[in-house]
Amino acid sequence: MLSLRGKRKAAFALMAFAVLAFCGAQSNAQAALLLEEPYGFFGTVNPTGHLAIYLRQVCAETPVKLRRCEAGEAGAVISRYQGIAGYDWVAIPLVPYLYSVESASAAPFRADRELVTQLRSRYREAHLLGLGENLPEGSLVRGGWTQLIGVAYERRIYAFRFETTPAQDDELIERLNAGPNRSHFQMFYNNCADFARTILNLYFPSVFKRSIFPDAAVTTPKQIACKLARYASKHPETDLTVLEIPQVPGYRRHSRTNKDIAESLTTTAYAPPLLLLSPYLAGGLLVDYFVRGRFHPLPKHPQVLSADNLTPLTGPTWAAQNPDSAGAQAPSAAASGSAETPATATVNFGLRGIKATHE
């Protein structure tokens, strides 16, 4: 029989173990809003950019079916896309989404057009044929499967990382798997930012709504990022951390800064003709831009990640808050194209199934 003191010690040890286990489970339930900069000619015409949601504990059973992640898996990126066989949203594991490769150690630190095309084609043949063998690549005015993988070759991305709970993640999985995954994409009122707004409202109920000002009731990526930053400033428990994922050089020119509607119309080539057509409207937009639209959600010096170390995004919360633990490229990686000891080498970033079923 244990003595009374021994029983107390045993009870205390069990309680401490339970608290640590609970905290560990909570710290691994995380998500991030991915604010992706505009690029190319379309990014000049429409400089709003793109939004996606990264979920640390939600993985892709197939590109159109979600499940809870298993040990060693690093979550998936979910977003609304146009031109993907009629689907409204698609889920892609994090590293393929960023670099078109299954292992972070295989991601190049510089890539030309030929290499990017090769990496994308290889991944599509291995994992995306279930979406349709004749799926279009995409063009200047229409999306396609190339927007699903290798995003970091096109543009710089900012990850607004925040805490979630397992129950919230489970609710998201249930809703998306049970709902009709059929596209009703509409650039102004059912776009990628509207999808992100809907997802974020599962985690922060009734926080993200359309705004008449500064975006004329059109949901834009910058607007959502600003609202998340403002909400987090009033709710420290959100534990918001902003991380930068640089654009891989060599494929495209540098992407541009995200702008909202008022900022786009008053600070670009749209301003002179708008002023001639309607001076009052132009003046109102300019005032609205100075009053509301100049808020920038990005810190001056966010922690910069690299392909060989995504731990601040995929690992526990403390990794994102300790700039000494990650973010710098290993010298050997710059020289040889891979790190000697990549931090993500033990993490599985791929799909469970080789081909997705067309559901």
C-alpha positions in Angstrom: 0.0 0.0 0.0 1.3 3.5 -0.9 1.7 5.9 1.9 -0.4 9.1 1.9 2.6 11.1 0.8 3.3 8.6 -2.0 -0.3 8.8 -3.2 -0.1 12.6 -3.2 3.1 12.5 -5.3 1.5 10.1 -7.7 -1.7 12.2 -8.1 0.4 15.3 -8.6 2.5 13.6 -11.3 -0.6 12.4 -13.1 -2.1 15.9 -13.0 1.1 17.4 -14.3 1.3 14.8 -17.1 -2.4 15.5 -18.1 -1.8 19.3 -18.2 1.4 18.9 -20.3 -0.4 16.6 -22.7 -3.4 18.9 -23.0 -1.1 21.9 -23.6 0.9 20.0 -26.2 -2.3 19.0 -28.0 -3.5 22.6 -27.9 -0.2 24.0 -29.3 -0.3 21.7 -32.2 -3.7 22.9 -33.3 -2.8 25.8 -35.5 -3.7 27.5 -38.7 -2.5 30.4 -40.9 -4.0 32.8 -43.3 -1.8 32.9 -46.4 -1.7 36.4 -47.9 -0.3 35.9 -51.4 0.9 38.8 -53.4 -0.3 39.6 -57.0 2.1 39.0 -59.9 2.3 39.3 -63.6 0.0 41.2 -65.9 -3.1 40.1 -64.1 -1.6 41.3 -60.9 -1.1 44.7 -62.5 -4.8 44.9 -63.6 -6.1 43.4 -60.3 -3.5 44.0 -57.6 -5.5 42.4 -54.8 -3.7 39.0 -54.7 -4.9 35.7 -53.4 -5.9 34.1 -50.0 -5.5 30.6 -48.8 -5.8 28.8 -45.4 -3.1 26.5 -44.0 -4.2 24.1 -41.3 -1.6 22.3 -39.3 -3.8 19.4 -38.1 -6.0 19.0 -41.2 -4.7 16.9 -44.0 -5.8 16.0 -47.5 -7.1 12.4 -47.9 -7.5 13.5 -51.6 -7.4 17.0 -53.0 -11.2 17.2 -52.4 -11.5 15.3 -49.1 -10.1 16.2 -45.7 -9.1 14.2 -42.7 -7.3 14.6 -39.4 -3.5 14.5 -39.7 -1.6 11.6 -38.4 1.8 11.7 -36.6 4.5 13.2 -38.8 2.2 15.0 -41.2 2.3 18.7 -41.6 -1.2 19.7 -42.7 -2.7 21.1 -45.9 -3.5 24.4 -47.7 -7.1 24.9 -48.6 -8.5 27.6 -51.0 -11.1 28.4 -53.5 -9.8 28.1 -57.1 -11.3 28.7 -60.5 -11.1 26.1 -63.3 -10.5 23.0 -61.3 -13.1 20.5 -62.8 -16.0 22.4 -61.2 -14.7 22.1 -57.6 -15.1 25.0 -55.3 -12.1 24.2 -53.1 -9.0 22.0 -53.3 -6.6 20.9 -50.5 -2.9 20.4 -51.2 -0.2 19.5 -48.7 2.0 22.4 -47.7 5.3 21.7 -49.4 3.8 20.7 -52.7 1.6 23.8 -52.6 4.7 26.0 -52.1 7.3 24.2 -54.2 5.8 21.4 -56.3 7.8 18.7 -54.5 6.9 16.2 -51.9 10.0 16.6 -49.7 11.2 20.0 -48.4 14.8 19.0 -49.0 14.1 18.7 -52.7 12.9 22.3 -53.1 15.2 24.4 -55.2 16.5 27.7 -54.0 16.4 29.1 -57.5 14.3 27.8 -60.4 13.9 28.7 -64.1 10.8 28.2 -66.2 11.9 24.8 -67.4 12.5 23.4 -63.9 9.2 24.8 -62.6 7.3 23.2 -65.5 9.1 19.9 -64.8 8.4 19.9 -61.1 4.7 20.8 -61.6 4.1 18.2 -64.3 5.8 15.5 -62.2 3.6 16.2 -59.1 0.4 16.5 -61.2 1.0 13.1 -62.8 1.6 11.5 -59.4 -1.2 13.1 -57.4 -3.7 15.2 -59.3 -4.8 13.1 -62.2 -7.9 12.2 -60.2 -9.1 15.8 -60.8 -9.2 15.1 -64.5 -6.5 14.2 -67.1 -7.6 17.1 -69.3 -7.6 19.6 -66.6 -6.5 23.0 -68.0 -3.2 24.5 -66.9 -4.7 28.0 -66.7 -4.2 31.2 -68.6 -4.1 34.9 -68.2 -7.9 35.2 -67.6 -8.7 31.7 -66.3 -7.4 29.5 -63.5 -6.1 26.0 -63.8 -4.2 23.3 -62.0 -0.8 25.2 -62.0 -2.2 27.5 -59.4 -2.5 24.6 -57.0 1.3 23.8 -56.7 4.5 25.7 -56.8 2.9 29.0 -55.6 6.2 30.3 -54.1 7.7 30.4 -57.6 5.1 32.9 -58.5 4.9 35.2 -55.5 5.8 36.1 -52.0 3.5 34.9 -49.3 2.8 36.1 -45.7 1.5 33.6 -43.2 -0.6 35.0 -40.4 -0.4 32.1 -38.0 -2.9 31.8 -35.1 -4.1 29.2 -32.6 -7.0 26.9 -33.1 -8.6 24.0 -31.1 -9.0 20.4 -32.2 -12.8 20.8 -31.9 -12.7 23.7 -34.4 -10.6 21.7 -36.8 -13.0 18.8 -36.6 -15.9 21.0 -37.3 -14.2 22.4 -40.4 -13.4 18.9 -41.7 -17.0 17.9 -41.2 -18.5 20.9 -42.9 -16.3 20.9 -46.0 -16.5 17.1 -46.5 -20.3 17.1 -46.1 -21.0 20.2 -48.1 -21.4 20.4 -51.9 -17.9 21.1 -53.3 -19.2 22.7 -56.5 -17.8 25.9 -57.9 -19.8 29.1 -57.9 -16.8 31.3 -58.3 -17.5 35.0 -58.9 -14.6 37.5 -58.8 -16.5 40.2 -56.9 -18.7 38.4 -54.4 -17.6 34.8 -54.3 -13.9 34.8 -54.6 -10.9 33.3 -52.7 -11.2 36.0 -50.0 -14.8 35.2 -49.5 -13.9 31.5 -49.0 -11.2 32.5 -46.5 -13.7 34.8 -44.7 -16.1 31.9 -44.3 -13.4 29.6 -42.9 -12.1 32.1 -40.5 -15.7 32.7 -39.2 -15.7 29.1 -38.0 -12.7 30.0 -35.8 -13.8 33.6 -35.0 -17.6 33.7 -35.2 -19.1 36.8 -36.9 -15.7 38.7 -37.0 -15.1 38.7 -40.7 -17.8 40.5 -42.8 -17.9 42.3 -46.0 -17.1 46.0 -45.8 -18.7 48.8 -47.7 -15.6 50.8 -47.1 -12.9 50.6 -48.4 -13.8 47.8 -50.7 -17.4 48.5 -51.9 -18.6 45.3 -50.3 -16.1 43.3 -52.3 -14.0 41.0 -50.0 -10.3 41.4 -50.7 -7.2 39.5 -49.3 -5.7 42.6 -47.7 -9.1 43.4 -46.0 -9.2 40.0 -44.4 -5.6 40.1 -43.3 -6.2 43.6 -41.7 -9.3 42.4 -39.9 -7.4 39.4 -38.5 -4.5 41.6 -37.4 -6.9 44.1 -35.7 -8.8 41.2 -34.0 -5.6 39.7 -32.7 -4.4 43.0 -31.3 -7.5 43.0 -29.0 -7.4 39.3 -28.3 -3.8 38.2 -27.3 -5.0 34.6 -26.9 -5.1 34.4 -30.7 -1.3 34.3 -30.5 -0.9 35.8 -34.0 2.5 35.6 -35.6 3.3 36.9 -39.1 5.9 34.9 -41.1 7.3 35.6 -44.6 7.7 32.9 -47.2 9.9 34.5 -49.9 9.4 34.1 -53.6 11.8 31.6 -55.2 14.0 33.7 -57.6 14.5 32.8 -61.3 11.0 32.1 -62.5 9.2 35.4 -62.4 9.8 39.0 -61.5 9.1 39.9 -57.9 5.5 40.0 -57.0 3.8 43.2 -55.8 2.2 44.4 -52.6 -1.5 43.5 -52.0 -3.9 46.3 -52.3 -7.6 46.8 -51.5 -10.2 48.3 -53.8 -9.8 51.9 -52.8 -6.0 51.7 -52.8 -6.0 50.0 -56.2 -8.2 52.7 -57.7 -6.4 55.7 -56.2 -2.8 54.7 -56.3 -2.5 53.1 -59.7 -3.1 54.0 -63.3 -6.9 53.8 -62.7 -6.8 57.1 -60.8 -6.6 59.6 -63.8 -9.5 58.2 -65.8 -11.6 57.7 -62.7 -11.0 61.4 -61.8 -12.1 62.5 -65.3 -15.2 60.3 -65.2 -16.3 61.1 -61.7 -14.3 63.6 -59.6 -16.7 63.1 -56.6 -16.2 59.3 -56.6 -12.5 59.7 -57.0 -12.4 62.1 -54.1 -14.5 59.9 -51.9 -12.3 56.9 -52.6 -9.2 58.9 -51.9 -10.6 60.1 -48.6 -11.6 56.6 -47.7 -8.2 55.3 -48.6 -6.5 57.8 -46.2 -9.0 57.2 -43.4 -9.4 53.4 -43.6 -7.3 51.9 -46.3 -3.8 52.8 -45.2 -3.7 50.2 -42.4 -1.0 47.7 -43.2 -1.2 44.3 -41.4 2.5 43.4 -42.0 5.2 44.0 -39.4 8.4 45.8 -40.6 10.6 42.8 -40.2 8.7 39.5 -40.1 10.6 36.3 -39.6 11.6 34.9 -43.0 11.3 31.2 -43.6 13.1 29.0 -46.2 12.3 25.7 -47.9 14.7 23.8 -45.7 13.1 25.2 -42.5 9.4 25.7 -42.3 9.3 24.8 -38.6 8.0 28.3 -37.4 4.9 27.6 -39.5 4.6 23.8 -39.1 6.0 23.3 -35.6 4.9 24.2 -32.1 4.1 27.8 -31.2 7.4 28.5 -29.5 9.2 27.9 -32.8 7.4 30.8 -34.4 8.3 33.1 -31.5 12.0 32.2 -31.4 13.8 33.8 -34.3 17.0 32.0 -33.4 15.4 28.6 -34.0 14.5 29.0 -37.7 14.2 31.2 -40.7 17.8 31.3 -41.9 19.0 29.2 -44.8 21.7 26.8 -44.0 25.0 27.7 -45.8 25.3 24.2 -47.3 21.8 24.5 -48.7 22.7 27.7 -50.6 25.6 26.0 -52.2 24.2 22.6 -53.0 20.4 23.2 -53.2 19.6 21.3 -50.0 20.4 21.5 -46.4 22.5 18.8 -44.6 20.0 18.6 -41.8 16.7 20.0 -43.0 14.4 20.7 -40.1 11.4 19.3 -42.0 13.1 16.1 -43.1 11.1 13.9 -40.7 7.7 15.4 -41.7 5.5 13.8 -44.3 4.1 16.5 -46.6 2.4 14.3 -49.3 -1.1 13.1 -50.0 -2.1 9.8 -48.6 -3.6 8.7 -51.9 -1.7 8.8 -55.1 -4.8 9.8 -57.1 -7.9 11.6 -56.0 -11.3 10.2 -56.7 -13.6 12.5 -58.6 -16.4 12.9 -56.1 
